C-alpha cells in the first residue's frame, strides 16, 4: 500500500476522511497531516476501537478511493 499518495494529497483527502469518520473534527484532521499512525490513533480514541480495528478500517477506506488516476484497488495492493 502506497500511503505516500494520501500524505501528499492530504488537503484533498481530509474531506473524504471526514465523510468516512464523522466523529473526527477538522482540528483532528489538521493534526493528522496525512500520517497513517496518527489517523489510526485518533480513530481508536474517537470511536473506542480495539487495537486492530483502526488498521482494518483505514485499509478498507484506502482501497475504496478513486481519487488517483489509478484506483488503489486496481493496483493489486488491496484485496477485493
Buried (B, 14 or more C-beta within 10 A) or exposed (E): BEBEBBBEBBEEBBEBBBEBBEEBEEEBBEEBEBBBEBBBEBBBEBBEBEEEBBBEBBBEBBBEBEEEEEEBBEEEEBEE
